[in-house]
Amino acid sequence: MLRSRTIQILAAVFLPPLALLAQEHLKIPAQGAYAGAYVDWGDTEDSVSMERILAFEKLAGKQQAIIAFSSYWGTGKFPTAQAEIVRTYGAAPLIYWSPWGPPYEQNKAQPDYALDRILEGKFDSYIRDWAHQARDTHTVLLVAWGLEMNGDWFPWGGAGQGGGETKKFGDPKKPDGPEKFVAAYRYVVDHVRQAGARNIEWIFHAQNYSWPVKDWNRMANYYPGDDYVDWLGMSVYGKQYARGDWLKFDTVMRKPCAELAALNKTKPIILAEWGVAEFPRSGSKAEFFDGAFASMKKDYPRLKAIVYWHERWQNDDEIYSNLRINSSPNALKAYQRGLADPWWLGRPEWKK
């Protein structure tokens, strides 16, 4: 299988440039949804390799239509090599574009990359250069800027940017944290477009349940508007850590998806991240997968893409959080069984 896939990939390298330029949009499938994955690209989430992509394809039993990875502002450049690997493989790149710098630690402020500094124009040169390089890929890019902004773990999240205060930024009737995020999101998108990068489809990527649970922190307060969003997205995870209860897919999906879908009545929805760890004493990962694939197909007609987070990490308590699809034989069989349904599309389609 790998040999034949390699031949397809080598052929893709020589696609006519004009054909690439004509691929202006990722087609929204009338039936089915695109299958994709993030494949444990290391600490900076950008060590993309063809070998790992092909290994995941073999493991999952299907080609992937979307391959996701990160682009941190601290690197100072657009991930050209990573995007080219994904394009050569034949998938659409999904870039998590995050405004922070090393050491890239969660739950810590990053004054150098504060949203105020973005709005003051301190990163205009970087944004322009990033946009020029994105434009020059001549392929459609899915970009999620400032993901999970309604959580309190990333420095660009509303909780760390003024939270529910109302008198230090913008409209005194709106919470400062979300309002500042919206302003920064629009600022970045406007500057990218002005730089000529019209091959980007923008994803509004929220966390399924907002934290902290406050009225000011609702998804709707962060929505930058229909002109700035092509896809409505969110992260949806089952149990990730040893602490906490086992949750079924329907529990983590239904209510948040309704909240997300209410932001716009027609835009396609993407699970920009989804997954569950292996904790057999708490619940069955295989059953979680079975329920997830069945529910996603049956209950969410606007869901048009899913991106599985295939990673394993060690926590402070030395207990591993293993989200990989092959964390156990039963989990792998369930994932393969679910993904084998023709509903899940392994190749992107393009339209002018």
C-alpha positions as CSV (number, residue, x, y, z in Angstrom):
1,M,0.0,0.0,0.0
2,L,2.8,2.4,0.9
3,R,4.5,1.9,-2.5
4,S,1.3,2.8,-4.5
5,R,0.7,5.8,-2.2
6,T,4.2,7.0,-2.8
7,I,3.7,6.9,-6.6
8,Q,0.5,8.9,-6.2
9,I,2.4,11.4,-4.0
10,L,5.3,11.8,-6.5
11,A,2.8,12.4,-9.2
12,A,1.1,15.1,-7.2
13,V,4.4,17.1,-7.0
14,F,4.1,17.8,-10.7
15,L,0.6,19.1,-10.7
16,P,0.4,22.0,-13.2
17,P,0.8,25.4,-11.4
18,L,-2.3,26.8,-13.1
19,A,-4.4,24.0,-11.7
20,L,-3.2,24.8,-8.2
21,L,-4.0,28.5,-8.7
22,A,-7.5,27.5,-9.8
23,Q,-8.1,25.6,-6.5
24,E,-9.7,28.6,-4.8
25,H,-11.9,26.9,-2.3
26,L,-12.3,23.6,-0.5
27,K,-15.5,22.2,-1.7
28,I,-18.2,21.6,1.0
29,P,-19.4,18.0,0.4
30,A,-23.1,17.6,-0.1
31,Q,-22.8,14.1,1.4
32,G,-20.2,13.1,3.9
33,A,-17.4,14.9,5.6
34,Y,-13.6,15.1,5.3
35,A,-11.5,13.0,7.6
36,G,-8.3,14.5,8.9
37,A,-5.7,14.3,11.7
38,Y,-3.0,16.0,13.7
39,V,-0.2,13.4,14.0
40,D,2.0,14.2,17.1
41,W,4.4,16.7,15.5
42,G,6.4,17.3,18.7
43,D,6.6,20.1,21.2
44,T,6.1,22.9,18.7
45,E,3.5,20.8,16.8
46,D,5.2,21.4,13.4
47,S,7.7,18.6,12.8
48,V,5.6,17.4,9.8
49,S,7.0,14.5,7.8
50,M,5.7,12.4,5.0
51,E,6.7,9.2,6.8
52,R,4.4,10.0,9.8
53,I,1.5,10.9,7.6
54,L,1.8,7.7,5.6
55,A,2.2,5.7,8.8
56,F,-1.0,7.2,10.2
57,E,-2.9,6.6,7.0
58,K,-1.9,2.9,7.2
59,L,-2.9,2.8,10.8
60,A,-6.3,4.5,10.2
61,G,-7.0,2.5,7.1
62,K,-7.8,5.5,5.0
63,Q,-6.1,8.5,3.3
64,Q,-6.6,11.8,5.1
65,A,-8.2,14.8,3.5
66,I,-6.9,17.3,6.0
67,I,-3.5,17.3,7.9
68,A,-3.2,19.7,10.8
69,F,-0.1,21.3,12.4
70,S,0.8,24.5,14.2
71,S,2.5,27.7,13.2
72,Y,3.7,29.6,16.3
73,W,4.5,33.3,16.0
74,G,7.7,32.8,17.9
75,T,9.2,31.0,14.9
76,G,8.9,34.2,12.9
77,K,8.1,32.5,9.6
78,F,5.4,30.8,7.6
79,P,5.6,26.9,7.6
80,T,6.4,26.6,3.9
81,A,8.0,23.1,4.1
82,Q,5.2,21.7,6.2
83,A,2.5,23.0,3.9
84,E,4.4,21.6,0.9
85,I,4.6,18.1,2.5
86,V,0.9,18.1,3.2
87,R,0.0,19.4,-0.3
88,T,2.3,16.8,-1.9
89,Y,0.6,14.1,0.1
90,G,-2.7,15.3,-1.4
91,A,-4.4,16.8,1.7
92,A,-5.5,20.3,2.6
93,P,-3.2,21.8,5.3
94,L,-4.9,23.0,8.5
95,I,-2.7,25.5,10.3
96,Y,-3.2,26.4,13.9
97,W,-1.8,29.9,13.9
98,S,-1.0,30.8,17.5
99,P,0.3,34.2,18.7
100,W,2.9,33.2,21.3
101,G,6.6,32.6,21.7
102,P,9.0,30.2,23.4
103,P,8.9,28.4,25.8
104,Y,5.2,28.0,24.6
105,E,3.8,27.2,28.0
106,Q,0.1,27.1,28.8
107,N,-1.4,29.0,31.8
108,K,1.3,31.7,31.6
109,A,1.0,35.3,30.4
110,Q,3.0,36.3,27.3
111,P,3.3,40.1,27.4
112,D,5.5,40.2,24.3
113,Y,2.6,38.7,22.2
114,A,-0.3,40.4,23.9
115,L,-3.2,41.3,21.8
116,D,-2.6,44.9,22.5
117,R,0.8,44.7,20.8
118,I,-0.8,43.1,17.8
119,L,-3.4,45.9,17.6
120,E,-0.6,48.5,18.0
121,G,1.0,47.2,14.8
122,K,4.1,45.6,16.4
123,F,3.7,42.4,14.3
124,D,2.6,44.0,11.0
125,S,5.9,43.0,9.3
126,Y,5.6,39.4,10.5
127,I,2.0,39.1,9.5
128,R,2.7,40.6,6.0
129,D,5.6,38.2,5.4
130,W,3.6,35.2,6.7
131,A,0.8,36.2,4.3
132,H,3.1,36.5,1.3
133,Q,4.5,33.1,1.9
134,A,1.1,31.6,2.5
135,R,-0.1,33.2,-0.8
136,D,2.9,31.7,-2.6
137,T,2.0,28.2,-1.7
138,H,-0.7,28.4,-4.4
139,T,-2.9,26.0,-2.6
140,V,-5.9,26.4,-0.3
141,L,-5.0,26.7,3.4
142,L,-7.3,26.3,6.3
143,V,-6.2,28.6,9.1
144,A,-7.4,28.7,12.7
145,W,-6.1,31.8,14.4
146,G,-6.1,32.1,18.2
147,L,-7.7,28.8,18.8
148,E,-9.7,27.9,22.0
149,M,-9.9,31.6,22.9
150,N,-12.8,30.9,25.3
151,G,-10.5,28.8,27.6
152,D,-8.1,30.2,30.1
153,W,-5.0,28.2,29.2
154,F,-3.7,30.1,26.2
155,P,-2.4,33.7,26.7
156,W,-4.5,35.1,23.9
157,G,-7.7,33.8,25.5
158,G,-10.2,36.3,26.8
159,A,-9.6,35.4,30.4
160,G,-6.1,36.8,30.2
161,Q,-7.0,39.8,28.1
162,G,-9.3,41.6,30.4
163,G,-11.9,38.9,31.0
164,G,-15.3,40.3,32.0
165,E,-14.1,43.9,32.6
166,T,-15.9,46.4,30.5
167,K,-14.2,49.8,30.8
168,K,-10.6,49.3,29.7
169,F,-11.1,48.5,26.0
170,G,-13.5,49.5,23.3
171,D,-17.3,49.4,23.9
172,P,-18.0,49.9,27.7
173,K,-21.0,47.6,27.2
174,K,-18.9,44.6,26.0
175,P,-16.5,42.4,28.0
176,D,-13.0,43.5,27.3
177,G,-11.4,40.0,26.9
178,P,-13.7,38.8,24.1
179,E,-13.9,42.3,22.5
180,K,-10.1,42.6,22.3
181,F,-9.9,39.1,20.8
182,V,-12.4,40.0,18.1
183,A,-10.5,43.2,17.3
184,A,-7.2,41.3,17.0
185,Y,-8.7,38.5,14.9
186,R,-10.2,41.0,12.5
187,Y,-6.9,43.0,12.4
188,V,-4.9,39.9,11.5
189,V,-7.3,38.7,8.8
190,D,-7.5,42.2,7.3
191,H,-3.8,42.4,7.1
192,V,-3.4,39.0,5.6
193,R,-6.0,39.7,2.9
194,Q,-4.4,43.1,2.2
195,A,-1.1,41.2,1.6
196,G,-2.8,39.2,-1.1
197,A,-3.3,35.9,0.6
198,R,-6.7,35.1,-0.7
199,N,-6.1,31.3,-0.7
200,I,-6.9,31.1,3.1
201,E,-10.2,29.8,4.5
202,W,-10.5,31.1,8.1
203,I,-11.7,28.9,10.9
204,F,-13.3,30.2,14.1
205,H,-11.9,27.6,16.5
206,A,-13.5,27.7,20.0
207,Q,-13.4,25.2,22.9
208,N,-16.6,23.2,23.2
209,Y,-17.3,24.3,26.8
210,S,-16.1,27.7,27.8
211,W,-13.9,28.1,30.9
212,P,-14.4,29.9,33.1
213,V,-18.1,29.4,32.9
214,K,-19.3,33.0,32.8
215,D,-21.7,34.9,30.7
216,W,-19.0,37.1,29.3
217,N,-17.0,34.1,28.1
218,R,-19.7,32.6,25.8
219,M,-18.6,31.6,22.3
220,A,-20.8,34.3,20.7
221,N,-18.9,37.1,22.4
222,Y,-15.7,36.0,20.5
223,Y,-17.3,35.6,17.1
224,P,-15.6,38.1,14.7
225,G,-18.4,38.1,12.2
226,D,-19.5,36.3,9.0
227,D,-17.1,38.3,6.8
228,Y,-14.1,36.9,8.8
229,V,-15.1,33.3,9.1
230,D,-15.5,30.5,6.5
231,W,-15.8,27.5,8.9
232,L,-17.2,27.3,12.4
233,G,-14.9,25.1,14.4
234,M,-14.3,23.8,17.9
235,S,-12.3,21.3,20.0
236,V,-14.3,18.4,21.3
237,Y,-12.6,15.9,23.7
238,G,-13.7,13.1,25.9
239,K,-11.7,12.3,29.0
240,Q,-8.1,13.5,28.6
241,Y,-6.6,13.2,32.1
242,A,-6.8,10.7,35.0
243,R,-8.9,13.1,37.0
244,G,-12.5,13.7,36.1
245,D,-15.4,11.6,34.9
246,W,-15.7,9.5,31.7
247,L,-17.8,11.4,29.2
248,K,-19.7,10.1,26.2
249,F,-19.3,11.8,22.9
250,D,-22.9,13.1,22.9
251,T,-22.2,14.8,26.3
252,V,-19.2,16.8,25.0
253,M,-20.7,17.5,21.5
254,R,-24.5,18.2,21.5
255,K,-24.9,21.4,23.5
256,P,-21.7,23.1,22.4
257,C,-22.4,22.3,18.7
258,A,-25.8,23.9,19.0
259,E,-24.1,27.0,20.5
260,L,-21.6,27.0,17.7
261,A,-24.1,26.5,15.0
262,A,-26.2,29.4,16.2
263,L,-23.4,31.8,15.3
264,N,-24.3,31.4,11.6
265,K,-27.1,29.3,10.1
266,T,-25.3,28.1,7.0
267,K,-21.5,28.0,7.4
268,P,-19.9,24.5,7.5
269,I,-18.8,23.1,10.9
270,I,-15.4,21.4,11.5
271,L,-14.2,19.5,14.5
272,A,-10.8,21.2,14.3
273,E,-9.7,18.9,17.1
274,W,-11.4,15.8,18.6
275,G,-10.2,12.8,20.6
276,V,-10.3,10.8,23.8
277,A,-7.6,9.2,26.0
278,E,-7.3,5.6,27.1
279,F,-8.5,5.0,30.6
280,P,-10.1,1.5,30.7
281,R,-11.0,1.7,34.4
282,S,-13.2,4.7,33.6
283,G,-14.8,3.8,30.3
284,S,-14.4,2.2,26.9
285,K,-12.5,4.2,24.3
286,A,-13.8,1.8,21.6
287,E,-17.4,2.6,22.6
288,F,-16.6,6.3,22.6
289,F,-15.3,5.9,19.0
290,D,-18.4,3.8,18.0
291,G,-20.7,6.4,19.4
292,A,-18.8,9.3,18.0
293,F,-18.7,8.2,14.4
294,A,-22.4,7.1,14.5
295,S,-23.5,10.4,16.1
296,M,-21.4,12.7,13.9
297,K,-22.9,11.1,10.8
298,K,-26.5,10.9,12.0
299,D,-27.0,14.0,14.2
300,Y,-24.9,16.8,12.7
301,P,-25.7,17.4,9.1
302,R,-23.6,20.6,9.0
303,L,-20.5,18.8,10.2
304,K,-18.3,18.6,7.1
305,A,-14.8,17.9,8.5
306,I,-13.2,16.1,11.5
307,V,-9.6,16.3,12.6
308,Y,-8.4,13.7,15.1
309,W,-5.7,14.6,17.6
310,H,-3.4,11.6,17.5
311,E,-0.9,12.2,20.4
312,R,0.4,10.8,23.7
313,W,1.9,12.8,26.5
314,Q,3.1,12.3,30.1
315,N,1.4,14.3,32.8
316,D,2.9,15.7,36.1
317,D,1.5,12.7,38.0
318,E,3.4,10.4,35.6
319,I,0.2,9.0,34.2
320,Y,0.0,9.1,30.4
321,S,-2.7,10.7,28.4
322,N,-2.8,8.5,25.3
323,L,-5.2,9.9,22.7
324,R,-3.6,7.9,19.9
325,I,-6.1,5.9,17.8
326,N,-4.0,2.7,18.6
327,S,-3.8,3.2,22.4
328,S,-5.3,-0.2,22.6
329,P,-6.3,-2.9,20.0
330,N,-10.0,-2.4,20.6
331,A,-9.7,1.3,20.3
332,L,-7.9,1.0,17.0
333,K,-10.4,-1.5,15.6
334,A,-13.2,0.9,16.5
335,Y,-11.6,3.8,14.9
336,Q,-10.8,1.9,11.7
337,R,-14.4,0.5,11.7
338,G,-15.8,4.0,12.0
339,L,-13.5,5.6,9.5
340,A,-14.1,2.9,6.9
341,D,-17.6,4.2,6.3
342,P,-17.6,5.9,2.8
343,W,-19.2,8.9,4.6
344,W,-15.8,9.9,5.7
345,L,-13.9,11.3,2.8
346,G,-10.2,10.7,2.4
347,R,-9.4,13.2,-0.4
348,P,-10.2,16.9,-0.6
349,E,-12.2,18.3,-3.5
350,W,-11.7,21.8,-4.8
351,K,-13.9,24.3,-6.6
352,K,-13.4,27.7,-8.2
